[in-house]
C-alpha cells in the first residue's frame, strides 16, 4: 500500500466537487421526495424505451429461432407500451418501481432463507415480510425507494469526497 501512487490533483479536486454535488442531490431527494420519485419514474420510462428498441432490433438478428423472434417482438411491444403509460402518468412508474422493490425483497428473502443457516433464515423471513409489506402498502414502498435513493447518493457522495481527499480509491 505504501508504494501506491496517489491520484493527480485535478482528479482529486474533481472527485471532491462531484462528491459535494452528489451529497446535494441526496439532500434534494430527502427534501423533495415527490420530484425524486418523478425523476426515477422518468428514468424507468427511458430504460424501457431503450429495452423496447433493443428487443425490436433483435427481431431481425441472424441465428435466432422463430420463437425467439416472436418473444423479442412481444418484449419490445410491452416495453414501449409500459414506457408510454409511465410517460402519460408518472404514478404508474412509481407503482412499478415499488412493485419491483417488493419483488426484489421477496426473492432475496427466499434466496437468503434457502441457505438454511439460522441467521439466513431469520434474514430471509424478514426480507419476505418486507417484500409483502412494500407490495401491500405502496406508499410505504415509495417512501422506501426515496430513502434508498437518498442513502445511496449520500454514501456515494461521501465516498467520492474521501477518495478525493485521500488521493486514491477507497
C-alpha positions as CSV (number, residue, x, y, z in Angstrom):
1,X,0.0,0.0,0.0
2,X,2.8,2.4,0.7
3,X,4.0,2.3,-2.9
4,X,0.5,3.0,-4.2
5,X,0.6,6.2,-6.4
6,X,-1.9,9.0,-5.5
7,X,-4.3,10.5,-8.0
8,X,-3.4,13.7,-9.7
9,X,-4.5,16.9,-8.1
10,X,-7.1,17.7,-10.8
11,X,-8.7,14.3,-10.4
12,X,-8.8,14.7,-6.6
13,X,-10.5,18.1,-6.9
14,X,-12.9,16.6,-9.4
15,X,-13.8,13.8,-7.0
16,X,-14.4,16.2,-4.2
17,X,-16.6,18.5,-6.3
18,X,-18.5,15.5,-7.7
19,X,-18.9,14.2,-4.1
20,X,-20.3,17.5,-3.0
21,X,-22.8,17.6,-5.9
22,X,-23.9,14.1,-5.2
23,X,-24.4,15.0,-1.5
24,X,-26.5,17.9,-2.5
25,X,-28.6,15.6,-4.7
26,X,-29.0,13.3,-1.7
27,X,-30.3,16.2,0.3
28,X,-32.6,17.2,-2.6
29,X,-34.1,13.7,-2.7
30,X,-34.8,13.9,1.1
31,X,-36.2,17.4,0.8
32,X,-38.3,16.8,-2.3
33,X,-39.3,13.1,-2.4
34,X,-42.1,13.7,-5.0
35,X,-39.6,15.2,-7.5
36,X,-37.2,12.3,-6.8
37,X,-40.0,9.7,-7.5
38,X,-41.0,11.5,-10.7
39,X,-37.3,11.5,-11.8
40,X,-36.9,7.8,-11.0
41,X,-40.2,7.1,-12.9
42,X,-38.9,9.1,-15.9
43,X,-35.6,7.1,-15.8
44,X,-37.6,3.9,-15.8
45,X,-39.5,5.0,-18.8
46,X,-36.3,5.8,-20.7
47,X,-34.8,2.5,-19.7
48,X,-38.0,0.7,-21.0
49,X,-37.8,2.6,-24.3
50,X,-34.2,1.5,-24.8
51,X,-35.1,-2.0,-23.9
52,X,-38.0,-1.9,-26.4
53,X,-35.8,-0.7,-29.2
54,X,-33.1,-3.2,-28.4
55,X,-35.6,-6.1,-28.3
56,X,-37.1,-4.9,-31.6
57,X,-33.7,-4.8,-33.3
58,X,-33.1,-8.3,-32.1
59,X,-36.1,-9.5,-34.0
60,X,-34.1,-9.0,-37.2
61,X,-30.9,-10.7,-35.9
62,X,-29.4,-13.7,-37.6
63,X,-29.2,-17.1,-35.9
64,X,-32.2,-16.9,-33.7
65,X,-35.3,-19.1,-33.9
66,X,-38.8,-18.1,-34.8
67,X,-39.8,-18.3,-31.1
68,X,-37.0,-16.0,-30.1
69,X,-38.1,-13.5,-32.7
70,X,-41.7,-13.7,-31.5
71,X,-40.6,-13.3,-27.9
72,X,-38.4,-10.3,-28.7
73,X,-41.2,-8.7,-30.7
74,X,-43.6,-9.2,-27.7
75,X,-41.0,-7.9,-25.3
76,X,-40.4,-4.8,-27.4
77,X,-44.1,-4.0,-27.7
78,X,-44.7,-4.5,-24.0
79,X,-41.7,-2.3,-23.0
80,X,-42.8,0.5,-25.3
81,X,-46.4,0.3,-24.2
82,X,-45.4,0.4,-20.5
83,X,-43.0,3.3,-21.1
84,X,-45.8,5.2,-22.8
85,X,-48.1,4.5,-19.8
86,X,-45.4,5.8,-17.5
87,X,-44.8,8.9,-19.6
88,X,-48.5,9.5,-19.6
89,X,-48.9,9.1,-15.8
90,X,-45.8,9.0,-13.6
91,X,-47.8,7.3,-10.9
92,X,-47.6,4.1,-13.0
93,X,-43.8,4.4,-13.0
94,X,-43.8,4.9,-9.2
95,X,-46.0,1.9,-8.7
96,X,-43.8,-0.2,-11.0
97,X,-40.7,0.8,-9.0
98,X,-42.5,-0.1,-5.8
99,X,-43.6,-3.4,-7.1
100,X,-40.1,-4.2,-8.4
101,X,-38.7,-3.3,-4.9
102,X,-41.2,-5.6,-3.3
103,X,-40.4,-8.4,-5.7
104,X,-36.7,-7.9,-5.1
105,X,-37.2,-8.1,-1.3
106,X,-39.3,-11.2,-1.7
107,X,-36.8,-13.0,-3.9
108,X,-33.8,-12.0,-1.9
109,X,-35.6,-13.2,1.2
110,X,-36.4,-16.5,-0.3
111,X,-32.8,-16.9,-1.5
112,X,-31.5,-16.0,1.9
113,X,-33.8,-18.4,3.7
114,X,-32.8,-21.2,1.2
115,X,-29.2,-21.1,2.6
116,X,-30.5,-22.9,5.6
117,X,-28.5,-21.3,8.4
118,X,-30.3,-19.8,11.4
119,X,-29.2,-16.3,10.6
120,X,-30.0,-16.6,6.9
121,X,-33.5,-18.0,7.7
122,X,-34.2,-15.1,10.0
123,X,-33.0,-12.5,7.4
124,X,-34.9,-14.4,4.7
125,X,-38.2,-14.3,6.7
126,X,-37.7,-10.5,7.4
127,X,-37.0,-10.0,3.7
128,X,-40.1,-11.9,2.7
129,X,-42.2,-9.9,5.2
130,X,-40.7,-6.6,4.0
131,X,-41.5,-7.6,0.4
132,X,-45.1,-8.2,1.2
133,X,-45.4,-5.0,3.2
134,X,-43.9,-2.9,0.4
135,X,-46.3,-4.5,-2.2
136,X,-49.4,-4.3,0.1
137,X,-48.6,-0.7,1.2
138,X,-47.3,1.1,-1.9
139,X,-46.9,4.5,-0.1
140,X,-44.5,2.8,2.3
141,X,-42.8,1.3,-0.7
142,X,-42.5,4.7,-2.4
143,X,-41.0,6.2,0.7
144,X,-38.6,3.2,0.9
145,X,-37.5,3.8,-2.7
146,X,-36.9,7.5,-1.9
147,X,-35.0,6.6,1.2
148,X,-32.8,4.1,-0.6
149,X,-32.0,6.6,-3.3
150,X,-31.1,9.3,-0.8
151,X,-28.9,6.9,1.3
152,X,-27.2,5.7,-1.9
153,X,-26.5,9.2,-3.0
154,X,-25.2,10.3,0.4
155,X,-22.9,7.3,0.8
156,X,-21.6,7.6,-2.8
157,X,-21.0,11.3,-2.3
158,X,-19.1,10.8,0.9
159,X,-17.0,8.0,-0.7
160,X,-16.1,10.3,-3.6
161,X,-15.1,13.1,-1.2
162,X,-13.0,10.8,0.9
163,X,-11.4,9.4,-2.2
164,X,-10.5,12.9,-3.4
165,X,-9.1,13.8,0.0
166,X,-7.0,10.6,0.4
167,X,-5.9,10.6,-3.2
168,X,-6.9,7.1,-4.2
169,X,-10.0,5.0,-4.4
170,X,-11.3,3.6,-1.2
